[in-house]
């Protein structure tokens, strides 16, 4: 199979579209896959290729403040980070709508991402029942806990945070999957997380999975740090191939 990798913009959102070049104008499942903090869409292109080879149309956006949209990171801890995630949440439906209007989707939507992209994925699940299946790689379903972790470490290190920090990022409460598990509604959700992850705590995911064993959650943990290997990408590909139909 020869893949077409199309560099384009949807509005002002730079994306890579990866698809079988013989199926560019055909309806098929749509997967939107988000990169991590301080990286770019090109860093998840290998994953995008693997997915597209299974018959999916894969969209890899640059998050706000990243890649072609790169800006200087704010000195205020997490301001740029949360702004990037919130922009992903804002832009998700805009991207889906674009491809639906072209008539190249088939009603099945997959969402996935790495690290910050995994947190984006979990946030989207709370508000978008149209998502068929999702994969969170080295991310967290517990954004409130992660916000508290940022507050603790910023305070311990003597970094500035505004007194109204929680109010400024209060939107997180509405997108925290941990506190809104009912929104998952038994949809297939894959977590992969390294037990030695030094950036996003493994414990957040493990506690979530243990708390909600009745849900359709697949959890894979390995003795790894905050790093995605080819084997993990294959697991993600297998997951979506299982839960999204290309027929």
Secondary structure as GFF3:
##gff-version 3
##sequence-region A 1 247
A	DSSP	beta_strand	3	10	.	.	.	ID=ss1
A	DSSP	beta_strand	13	20	.	.	.	ID=ss2
A	DSSP	three_ten_helix	21	23	.	.	.	ID=ss3
A	DSSP	beta_strand	28	34	.	.	.	ID=ss4
A	DSSP	three_ten_helix	41	44	.	.	.	ID=ss5
A	DSSP	alpha_helix	45	52	.	.	.	ID=ss6
A	DSSP	beta_strand	57	61	.	.	.	ID=ss7
A	DSSP	three_ten_helix	67	69	.	.	.	ID=ss8
A	DSSP	alpha_helix	79	102	.	.	.	ID=ss9
A	DSSP	beta_strand	105	114	.	.	.	ID=ss10
A	DSSP	alpha_helix	116	125	.	.	.	ID=ss11
A	DSSP	beta_strand	133	137	.	.	.	ID=ss12
A	DSSP	alpha_helix	143	157	.	.	.	ID=ss13
A	DSSP	alpha_helix	165	168	.	.	.	ID=ss14
A	DSSP	three_ten_helix	170	175	.	.	.	ID=ss15
A	DSSP	three_ten_helix	177	183	.	.	.	ID=ss16
A	DSSP	beta_strand	188	194	.	.	.	ID=ss17
A	DSSP	alpha_helix	202	211	.	.	.	ID=ss18
A	DSSP	beta_strand	217	222	.	.	.	ID=ss19
A	DSSP	alpha_helix	230	243	.	.	.	ID=ss20
###
